Amino acid sequence: MSISDKVKNKADELAGKAKEAAGKASDDRDLENEGRGDQVKSNLKDAGEKVKDAFRQ
């Protein structure tokens, strides 16, 4: 996995956490759930990159 992919995935995860926190603070369940979804998507991308790396070696 390239460094830029790791950084992008981490940035997406942090953005998701921020959305989730903003949703909790404003009592906006849709925004909170969207943030959780962004985090899951980021984690899945990260896992996919790790699988690719494992097959390359």
N, CA, C and O atoms as a Tripos MOL2 file, in Angstrom:
@<TRIPOS>MOLECULE
protein
  228   227    57     0     0
PROTEIN
NO_CHARGES

@<TRIPOS>ATOM
      1 N           0.8620   -1.1580    0.0000 N.3       1 MET1
      2 CA          0.0000    0.0000    0.0000 C.3       1 MET1
      3 C           0.9110    1.2240    0.0000 C.2       1 MET1
      4 O           1.8650    1.3200    0.7710 O.2       1 MET1
      5 N           0.5890    2.1270   -0.8700 N.am      2 SER2
      6 CA          1.4090    3.3270   -0.9290 C.3       2 SER2
      7 C           1.0880    4.2570    0.2330 C.2       2 SER2
      8 O           0.0160    4.1890    0.8350 O.2       2 SER2
      9 N           2.0240    5.1060    0.5220 N.am      3 ILE3
     10 CA          1.8640    6.0630    1.6180 C.3       3 ILE3
     11 C           0.6700    6.9770    1.3590 C.2       3 ILE3
     12 O          -0.0830    7.2960    2.2790 O.2       3 ILE3
     13 N           0.4970    7.3990    0.1050 N.am      4 SER4
     14 CA         -0.6130    8.3080   -0.1980 C.3       4 SER4
     15 C          -1.9660    7.6400    0.0460 C.2       4 SER4
     16 O          -2.9130    8.3000    0.4720 O.2       4 SER4
     17 N          -2.0640    6.3320   -0.2230 N.am      5 ASP5
     18 CA         -3.3120    5.6050    0.0530 C.3       5 ASP5
     19 C          -3.5840    5.5480    1.5480 C.2       5 ASP5
     20 O          -4.7220    5.7140    1.9880 O.2       5 ASP5
     21 N          -2.5330    5.3130    2.3250 N.am      6 LYS6
     22 CA         -2.6930    5.2540    3.7820 C.3       6 LYS6
     23 C          -3.1670    6.6010    4.3200 C.2       6 LYS6
     24 O          -4.0660    6.6720    5.1580 O.2       6 LYS6
     25 N          -2.5410    7.6690    3.8170 N.am      7 VAL7
     26 CA         -2.8970    9.0050    4.2840 C.3       7 VAL7
     27 C          -4.3350    9.3400    3.8980 C.2       7 VAL7
     28 O          -5.0890    9.8860    4.7030 O.2       7 VAL7
     29 N          -4.7070    9.0140    2.6720 N.am      8 LYS8
     30 CA         -6.0690    9.3060    2.2010 C.3       8 LYS8
     31 C          -7.1020    8.5320    3.0160 C.2       8 LYS8
     32 O          -8.1250    9.0910    3.4140 O.2       8 LYS8
     33 N          -6.8410    7.2540    3.2630 N.am      9 ASN9
     34 CA         -7.7680    6.4440    4.0550 C.3       9 ASN9
     35 C          -7.8960    6.9740    5.4780 C.2       9 ASN9
     36 O          -8.9910    6.9950    6.0420 O.2       9 ASN9
     37 N          -6.7800    7.4000    6.0560 N.am     10 LYS10
     38 CA         -6.8200    7.9380    7.4210 C.3      10 LYS10
     39 C          -7.5880    9.2640    7.4500 C.2      10 LYS10
     40 O          -8.3470    9.5320    8.3810 O.2      10 LYS10
     41 N          -7.3790   10.0880    6.4150 N.am     11 ALA11
     42 CA         -8.1010   11.3630    6.3370 C.3      11 ALA11
     43 C          -9.5990   11.1160    6.2120 C.2      11 ALA11
     44 O         -10.4010   11.8060    6.8420 O.2      11 ALA11
     45 N          -9.9780   10.1260    5.3950 N.am     12 ASP12
     46 CA        -11.4000    9.7890    5.2540 C.3      12 ASP12
     47 C         -11.9790    9.2990    6.5750 C.2      12 ASP12
     48 O         -13.1090    9.6350    6.9280 O.2      12 ASP12
     49 N         -11.2030    8.5060    7.3010 N.am     13 GLU13
     50 CA        -11.6650    8.0000    8.5950 C.3      13 GLU13
     51 C         -11.8670    9.1500    9.5850 C.2      13 GLU13
     52 O         -12.8700    9.1990   10.2950 O.2      13 GLU13
     53 N         -10.9100   10.0660    9.6220 N.am     14 LEU14
     54 CA        -11.0160   11.2010   10.5410 C.3      14 LEU14
     55 C         -12.1840   12.1140   10.1740 C.2      14 LEU14
     56 O         -12.8580   12.6530   11.0520 O.2      14 LEU14
     57 N         -12.4180   12.2810    8.8740 N.am     15 ALA15
     58 CA        -13.5640   13.0850    8.4360 C.3      15 ALA15
     59 C         -14.8650   12.4170    8.8720 C.2      15 ALA15
     60 O         -15.8100   13.0970    9.2740 O.2      15 ALA15
     61 N         -14.9140   11.0980    8.7940 N.am     16 GLY16
     62 CA        -16.0850   10.3630    9.2580 C.3      16 GLY16
     63 C         -16.3120   10.5300   10.7390 C.2      16 GLY16
     64 O         -17.4490   10.6780   11.1880 O.2      16 GLY16
     65 N         -15.2340   10.5050   11.5030 N.am     17 LYS17
     66 CA        -15.3520   10.6990   12.9560 C.3      17 LYS17
     67 C         -15.8580   12.1030   13.2740 C.2      17 LYS17
     68 O         -16.6530   12.2990   14.1940 O.2      17 LYS17
     69 N         -15.3840   13.0770   12.4970 N.am     18 ALA18
     70 CA        -15.8390   14.4560   12.7010 C.3      18 ALA18
     71 C         -17.3290   14.5910   12.3810 C.2      18 ALA18
     72 O         -18.0680   15.2530   13.1100 O.2      18 ALA18
     73 N         -17.7600   13.9660   11.2980 N.am     19 LYS19
     74 CA        -19.1860   14.0040   10.9470 C.3      19 LYS19
     75 C         -20.0290   13.3520   12.0330 C.2      19 LYS19
     76 O         -21.0800   13.8640   12.4190 O.2      19 LYS19
     77 N         -19.5440   12.2050   12.5180 N.am     20 GLU20
     78 CA        -20.2800   11.5040   13.5690 C.3      20 GLU20
     79 C         -20.3940   12.3810   14.8130 C.2      20 GLU20
     80 O         -21.4680   12.4730   15.4080 O.2      20 GLU20
     81 N         -19.3030   13.0210   15.2060 N.am     21 ALA21
     82 CA        -19.3160   13.8860   16.3840 C.3      21 ALA21
     83 C         -20.2360   15.0840   16.1750 C.2      21 ALA21
     84 O         -20.9720   15.4720   17.0830 O.2      21 ALA21
     85 N         -20.1940   15.6680   14.9810 N.am     22 ALA22
     86 CA        -21.0650   16.8060   14.6850 C.3      22 ALA22
     87 C         -22.5310   16.3780   14.7270 C.2      22 ALA22
     88 O         -23.3890   17.1210   15.2050 O.2      22 ALA22
     89 N         -22.8090   15.1840   14.2280 N.am     23 GLY23
     90 CA        -24.1720   14.6640   14.2690 C.3      23 GLY23
     91 C         -24.6550   14.4460   15.6810 C.2      23 GLY23
     92 O         -25.8080   14.7380   15.9990 O.2      23 GLY23
     93 N         -23.7730   13.9280   16.5450 N.am     24 LYS24
     94 CA        -24.1450   13.7280   17.9460 C.3      24 LYS24
     95 C         -24.3930   15.0630   18.6310 C.2      24 LYS24
     96 O         -25.3510   15.2130   19.3890 O.2      24 LYS24
     97 N         -23.5210   16.0340   18.3610 N.am     25 ALA25
     98 CA        -23.6290   17.3440   19.0090 C.3      25 ALA25
     99 C         -24.8920   18.0860   18.5970 C.2      25 ALA25
    100 O         -25.5000   18.7910   19.4020 O.2      25 ALA25
    101 N         -25.2840   17.9220   17.3320 N.am     26 SER26
    102 CA        -26.4590   18.6480   16.8320 C.3      26 SER26
    103 C         -27.7190   17.7840   16.8400 C.2      26 SER26
    104 O         -28.7740   18.2040   16.3650 O.2      26 SER26
    105 N         -27.5960   16.5740   17.3830 N.am     27 ASP27
    106 CA        -28.7160   15.6250   17.4350 C.3      27 ASP27
    107 C         -29.2620   15.3280   16.0320 C.2      27 ASP27
    108 O         -30.4700   15.1970   15.8340 O.2      27 ASP27
    109 N         -28.3370   15.2250   15.0600 N.am     28 ASP28
    110 CA        -28.6830   14.9150   13.6690 C.3      28 ASP28
    111 C         -28.2590   13.4740   13.3960 C.2      28 ASP28
    112 O         -27.0990   13.2010   13.0860 O.2      28 ASP28
    113 N         -29.2130   12.5650   13.5150 N.am     29 ARG29
    114 CA        -28.8980   11.1420   13.3600 C.3      29 ARG29
    115 C         -28.4250   10.8020   11.9510 C.2      29 ARG29
    116 O         -27.5920    9.9110   11.7860 O.2      29 ARG29
    117 N         -28.9340   11.4890   10.9360 N.am     30 ASP30
    118 CA        -28.5010   11.2300    9.5640 C.3      30 ASP30
    119 C         -27.0190   11.5490    9.3990 C.2      30 ASP30
    120 O         -26.2840   10.7620    8.8020 O.2      30 ASP30
    121 N         -26.5730   12.6790    9.9110 N.am     31 LEU31
    122 CA        -25.1740   13.0640    9.8170 C.3      31 LEU31
    123 C         -24.2990   12.1090   10.6320 C.2      31 LEU31
    124 O         -23.1990   11.7500   10.2110 O.2      31 LEU31
    125 N         -24.7870   11.7150   11.7690 N.am     32 GLU32
    126 CA        -24.0570   10.7740   12.6160 C.3      32 GLU32
    127 C         -23.8600    9.4430   11.8920 C.2      32 GLU32
    128 O         -22.7620    8.8860   11.8880 O.2      32 GLU32
    129 N         -24.9210    8.9450   11.2850 N.am     33 ASN33
    130 CA        -24.8410    7.6850   10.5450 C.3      33 ASN33
    131 C         -23.9670    7.8100    9.3050 C.2      33 ASN33
    132 O         -23.2490    6.8750    8.9510 O.2      33 ASN33
    133 N         -24.0280    8.9580    8.6490 N.am     34 GLU34
    134 CA        -23.1770    9.1860    7.4800 C.3      34 GLU34
    135 C         -21.7020    9.1340    7.8920 C.2      34 GLU34
    136 O         -20.8740    8.5730    7.1760 O.2      34 GLU34
    137 N         -21.3840    9.7120    9.0280 N.am     35 GLY35
    138 CA        -20.0230    9.6690    9.5470 C.3      35 GLY35
    139 C         -19.5650    8.2550    9.8430 C.2      35 GLY35
    140 O         -18.4330    7.8830    9.5340 O.2      35 GLY35
    141 N         -20.4330    7.4790   10.4340 N.am     36 ARG36
    142 CA        -20.1010    6.0710   10.7070 C.3      36 ARG36
    143 C         -19.8700    5.3220    9.3990 C.2      36 ARG36
    144 O         -18.9430    4.5200    9.2920 O.2      36 ARG36
    145 N         -20.7140    5.5880    8.4110 N.am     37 GLY37
    146 CA        -20.5620    4.9420    7.1040 C.3      37 GLY37
    147 C         -19.2420    5.3060    6.4520 C.2      37 GLY37
    148 O         -18.5870    4.4500    5.8570 O.2      37 GLY37
    149 N         -18.8460    6.5580    6.5550 N.am     38 ASP38
    150 CA        -17.5650    6.9960    5.9990 C.3      38 ASP38
    151 C         -16.4030    6.2610    6.6650 C.2      38 ASP38
    152 O         -15.4330    5.8900    6.0040 O.2      38 ASP38
    153 N         -16.5070    6.0570    7.9660 N.am     39 GLN39
    154 CA        -15.4550    5.3470    8.6930 C.3      39 GLN39
    155 C         -15.3690    3.8900    8.2370 C.2      39 GLN39
    156 O         -14.2760    3.3570    8.0460 O.2      39 GLN39
    157 N         -16.5030    3.2630    8.0660 N.am     40 VAL40
    158 CA        -16.5290    1.8660    7.6330 C.3      40 VAL40
    159 C         -15.9420    1.7480    6.2350 C.2      40 VAL40
    160 O         -15.1560    0.8420    5.9580 O.2      40 VAL40
    161 N         -16.3250    2.6640    5.3600 N.am     41 LYS41
    162 CA        -15.8200    2.6470    3.9910 C.3      41 LYS41
    163 C         -14.3010    2.8040    3.9800 C.2      41 LYS41
    164 O         -13.6070    2.1150    3.2330 O.2      41 LYS41
    165 N         -13.7980    3.6940    4.7950 N.am     42 SER42
    166 CA        -12.3630    3.9110    4.8890 C.3      42 SER42
    167 C         -11.6540    2.6530    5.4000 C.2      42 SER42
    168 O         -10.6050    2.2750    4.8800 O.2      42 SER42
    169 N         -12.2170    2.0220    6.3970 N.am     43 ASN43
    170 CA        -11.6200    0.8010    6.9470 C.3      43 ASN43
    171 C         -11.6300   -0.3310    5.9280 C.2      43 ASN43
    172 O         -10.6890   -1.1230    5.8730 O.2      43 ASN43
    173 N         -12.6800   -0.4150    5.1240 N.am     44 LEU44
    174 CA        -12.7380   -1.4500    4.0970 C.3      44 LEU44
    175 C         -11.7030   -1.2030    3.0030 C.2      44 LEU44
    176 O         -11.0770   -2.1440    2.5150 O.2      44 LEU44
    177 N         -11.5240    0.0470    2.6210 N.am     45 LYS45
    178 CA        -10.4970    0.3800    1.6310 C.3      45 LYS45
    179 C          -9.1220   -0.0010    2.1650 C.2      45 LYS45
    180 O          -8.3040   -0.5730    1.4450 O.2      45 LYS45
    181 N          -8.8760    0.3150    3.4190 N.am     46 ASP46
    182 CA         -7.5980    0.0010    4.0430 C.3      46 ASP46
    183 C          -7.3680   -1.5100    4.0610 C.2      46 ASP46
    184 O          -6.2660   -1.9750    3.7710 O.2      46 ASP46
    185 N          -8.3850   -2.2600    4.3930 N.am     47 ALA47
    186 CA         -8.2750   -3.7220    4.4200 C.3      47 ALA47
    187 C          -8.0110   -4.2670    3.0200 C.2      47 ALA47
    188 O          -7.2160   -5.1910    2.8520 O.2      47 ALA47
    189 N          -8.6740   -3.7000    2.0190 N.am     48 GLY48
    190 CA         -8.4620   -4.1280    0.6390 C.3      48 GLY48
    191 C          -7.0370   -3.8760    0.1920 C.2      48 GLY48
    192 O          -6.4440   -4.7080   -0.4940 O.2      48 GLY48
    193 N          -6.4810   -2.7380    0.5720 N.am     49 GLU49
    194 CA         -5.0930   -2.4380    0.2260 C.3      49 GLU49
    195 C          -4.1310   -3.4160    0.9120 C.2      49 GLU49
    196 O          -3.1240   -3.8120    0.3250 O.2      49 GLU49
    197 N          -4.4390   -3.7970    2.1360 N.am     50 LYS50
    198 CA         -3.5910   -4.7490    2.8520 C.3      50 LYS50
    199 C          -3.6260   -6.1220    2.1860 C.2      50 LYS50
    200 O          -2.6100   -6.8150    2.1350 O.2      50 LYS50
    201 N          -4.7920   -6.5150    1.6770 N.am     51 VAL51
    202 CA         -4.9130   -7.7930    0.9720 C.3      51 VAL51
    203 C          -4.0950   -7.7490   -0.3180 C.2      51 VAL51
    204 O          -3.3990   -8.7070   -0.6520 O.2      51 VAL51
    205 N          -4.1850   -6.6340   -1.0380 N.am     52 LYS52
    206 CA         -3.3820   -6.4890   -2.2580 C.3      52 LYS52
    207 C          -1.8970   -6.6170   -1.9470 C.2      52 LYS52
    208 O          -1.1630   -7.2980   -2.6620 O.2      52 LYS52
    209 N          -1.4570   -5.9580   -0.8720 N.am     53 ASP53
    210 CA         -0.0500   -6.0220   -0.4820 C.3      53 ASP53
    211 C           0.3680   -7.4430   -0.1480 C.2      53 ASP53
    212 O           1.4780   -7.8580   -0.4790 O.2      53 ASP53
    213 N          -0.5130   -8.1930    0.5050 N.am     54 ALA54
    214 CA         -0.1850   -9.5580    0.8850 C.3      54 ALA54
    215 C           0.0150  -10.4300   -0.3540 C.2      54 ALA54
    216 O           0.8810  -11.3060   -0.3540 O.2      54 ALA54
    217 N          -0.7710  -10.2060   -1.4130 N.am     55 PHE55
    218 CA         -0.6320  -11.0210   -2.6200 C.3      55 PHE55
    219 C           0.5620  -10.5980   -3.4590 C.2      55 PHE55
    220 O           1.0740  -11.3930   -4.2470 O.2      55 PHE55
    221 N           1.0100   -9.3690   -3.3050 N.am     56 ARG56
    222 CA          2.1730   -8.9020   -4.0510 C.3      56 ARG56
    223 C           3.4610   -9.5090   -3.5120 C.2      56 ARG56
    224 O           4.4470   -9.6230   -4.2410 O.2      56 ARG56
    225 N           3.4580   -9.8910   -2.2630 N.am     57 GLN57
    226 CA          4.6750  -10.4390   -1.6590 C.3      57 GLN57
    227 C           4.7210  -11.8770   -1.8420 C.2      57 GLN57
    228 O           5.6700  -12.5250   -1.4020 O.2      57 GLN57
@<TRIPOS>BOND
     1     1     2 1
     2     2     3 1
     3     3     4 2
     4     3     5 am
     5     5     6 1
     6     6     7 1
     7     7     8 2
     8     7     9 am
     9     9    10 1
    10    10    11 1
    11    11    12 2
    12    11    13 am
    13    13    14 1
    14    14    15 1
    15    15    16 2
    16    15    17 am
    17    17    18 1
    18    18    19 1
    19    19    20 2
    20    19    21 am
    21    21    22 1
    22    22    23 1
    23    23    24 2
    24    23    25 am
    25    25    26 1
    26    26    27 1
    27    27    28 2
    28    27    29 am
    29    29    30 1
    30    30    31 1
    31    31    32 2
    32    31    33 am
    33    33    34 1
    34    34    35 1
    35    35    36 2
    36    35    37 am
    37    37    38 1
    38    38    39 1
    39    39    40 2
    40    39    41 am
    41    41    42 1
    42    42    43 1
    43    43    44 2
    44    43    45 am
    45    45    46 1
    46    46    47 1
    47    47    48 2
    48    47    49 am
    49    49    50 1
    50    50    51 1
    51    51    52 2
    52    51    53 am
    53    53    54 1
    54    54    55 1
    55    55    56 2
    56    55    57 am
    57    57    58 1
    58    58    59 1
    59    59    60 2
    60    59    61 am
    61    61    62 1
    62    62    63 1
    63    63    64 2
    64    63    65 am
    65    65    66 1
    66    66    67 1
    67    67    68 2
    68    67    69 am
    69    69    70 1
    70    70    71 1
    71    71    72 2
    72    71    73 am
    73    73    74 1
    74    74    75 1
    75    75    76 2
    76    75    77 am
    77    77    78 1
    78    78    79 1
    79    79    80 2
    80    79    81 am
    81    81    82 1
    82    82    83 1
    83    83    84 2
    84    83    85 am
    85    85    86 1
    86    86    87 1
    87    87    88 2
    88    87    89 am
    89    89    90 1
    90    90    91 1
    91    91    92 2
    92    91    93 am
    93    93    94 1
    94    94    95 1
    95    95    96 2
    96    95    97 am
    97    97    98 1
    98    98    99 1
    99    99   100 2
   100    99   101 am
   101   101   102 1
   102   102   103 1
   103   103   104 2
   104   103   105 am
   105   105   106 1
   106   106   107 1
   107   107   108 2
   108   107   109 am
   109   109   110 1
   110   110   111 1
   111   111   112 2
   112   111   113 am
   113   113   114 1
   114   114   115 1
   115   115   116 2
   116   115   117 am
   117   117   118 1
   118   118   119 1
   119   119   120 2
   120   119   121 am
   121   121   122 1
   122   122   123 1
   123   123   124 2
   124   123   125 am
   125   125   126 1
   126   126   127 1
   127   127   128 2
   128   127   129 am
   129   129   130 1
   130   130   131 1
   131   131   132 2
   132   131   133 am
   133   133   134 1
   134   134   135 1
   135   135   136 2
   136   135   137 am
   137   137   138 1
   138   138   139 1
   139   139   140 2
   140   139   141 am
   141   141   142 1
   142   142   143 1
   143   143   144 2
   144   143   145 am
   145   145   146 1
   146   146   147 1
   147   147   148 2
   148   147   149 am
   149   149   150 1
   150   150   151 1
   151   151   152 2
   152   151   153 am
   153   153   154 1
   154   154   155 1
   155   155   156 2
   156   155   157 am
   157   157   158 1
   158   158   159 1
   159   159   160 2
   160   159   161 am
   161   161   162 1
   162   162   163 1
   163   163   164 2
   164   163   165 am
   165   165   166 1
   166   166   167 1
   167   167   168 2
   168   167   169 am
   169   169   170 1
   170   170   171 1
   171   171   172 2
   172   171   173 am
   173   173   174 1
   174   174   175 1
   175   175   176 2
   176   175   177 am
   177   177   178 1
   178   178   179 1
   179   179   180 2
   180   179   181 am
   181   181   182 1
   182   182   183 1
   183   183   184 2
   184   183   185 am
   185   185   186 1
   186   186   187 1
   187   187   188 2
   188   187   189 am
   189   189   190 1
   190   190   191 1
   191   191   192 2
   192   191   193 am
   193   193   194 1
   194   194   195 1
   195   195   196 2
   196   195   197 am
   197   197   198 1
   198   198   199 1
   199   199   200 2
   200   199   201 am
   201   201   202 1
   202   202   203 1
   203   203   204 2
   204   203   205 am
   205   205   206 1
   206   206   207 1
   207   207   208 2
   208   207   209 am
   209   209   210 1
   210   210   211 1
   211   211   212 2
   212   211   213 am
   213   213   214 1
   214   214   215 1
   215   215   216 2
   216   215   217 am
   217   217   218 1
   218   218   219 1
   219   219   220 2
   220   219   221 am
   221   221   222 1
   222   222   223 1
   223   223   224 2
   224   223   225 am
   225   225   226 1
   226   226   227 1
   227   227   228 2
@<TRIPOS>SUBSTRUCTURE
     1 MET1         2 RESIDUE 1 A MET
     2 SER2         6 RESIDUE 1 A SER
     3 ILE3        10 RESIDUE 1 A ILE
     4 SER4        14 RESIDUE 1 A SER
     5 ASP5        18 RESIDUE 1 A ASP
     6 LYS6        22 RESIDUE 1 A LYS
     7 VAL7        26 RESIDUE 1 A VAL
     8 LYS8        30 RESIDUE 1 A LYS
     9 ASN9        34 RESIDUE 1 A ASN
    10 LYS10       38 RESIDUE 1 A LYS
    11 ALA11       42 RESIDUE 1 A ALA
    12 ASP12       46 RESIDUE 1 A ASP
    13 GLU13       50 RESIDUE 1 A GLU
    14 LEU14       54 RESIDUE 1 A LEU
    15 ALA15       58 RESIDUE 1 A ALA
    16 GLY16       62 RESIDUE 1 A GLY
    17 LYS17       66 RESIDUE 1 A LYS
    18 ALA18       70 RESIDUE 1 A ALA
    19 LYS19       74 RESIDUE 1 A LYS
    20 GLU20       78 RESIDUE 1 A GLU
    21 ALA21       82 RESIDUE 1 A ALA
    22 ALA22       86 RESIDUE 1 A ALA
    23 GLY23       90 RESIDUE 1 A GLY
    24 LYS24       94 RESIDUE 1 A LYS
    25 ALA25       98 RESIDUE 1 A ALA
    26 SER26      102 RESIDUE 1 A SER
    27 ASP27      106 RESIDUE 1 A ASP
    28 ASP28      110 RESIDUE 1 A ASP
    29 ARG29      114 RESIDUE 1 A ARG
    30 ASP30      118 RESIDUE 1 A ASP
    31 LEU31      122 RESIDUE 1 A LEU
    32 GLU32      126 RESIDUE 1 A GLU
    33 ASN33      130 RESIDUE 1 A ASN
    34 GLU34      134 RESIDUE 1 A GLU
    35 GLY35      138 RESIDUE 1 A GLY
    36 ARG36      142 RESIDUE 1 A ARG
    37 GLY37      146 RESIDUE 1 A GLY
    38 ASP38      150 RESIDUE 1 A ASP
    39 GLN39      154 RESIDUE 1 A GLN
    40 VAL40      158 RESIDUE 1 A VAL
    41 LYS41      162 RESIDUE 1 A LYS
    42 SER42      166 RESIDUE 1 A SER
    43 ASN43      170 RESIDUE 1 A ASN
    44 LEU44      174 RESIDUE 1 A LEU
    45 LYS45      178 RESIDUE 1 A LYS
    46 ASP46      182 RESIDUE 1 A ASP
    47 ALA47      186 RESIDUE 1 A ALA
    48 GLY48      190 RESIDUE 1 A GLY
    49 GLU49      194 RESIDUE 1 A GLU
    50 LYS50      198 RESIDUE 1 A LYS
    51 VAL51      202 RESIDUE 1 A VAL
    52 LYS52      206 RESIDUE 1 A LYS
    53 ASP53      210 RESIDUE 1 A ASP
    54 ALA54      214 RESIDUE 1 A ALA
    55 PHE55      218 RESIDUE 1 A PHE
    56 ARG56      222 RESIDUE 1 A ARG
    57 GLN57      226 RESIDUE 1 A GLN
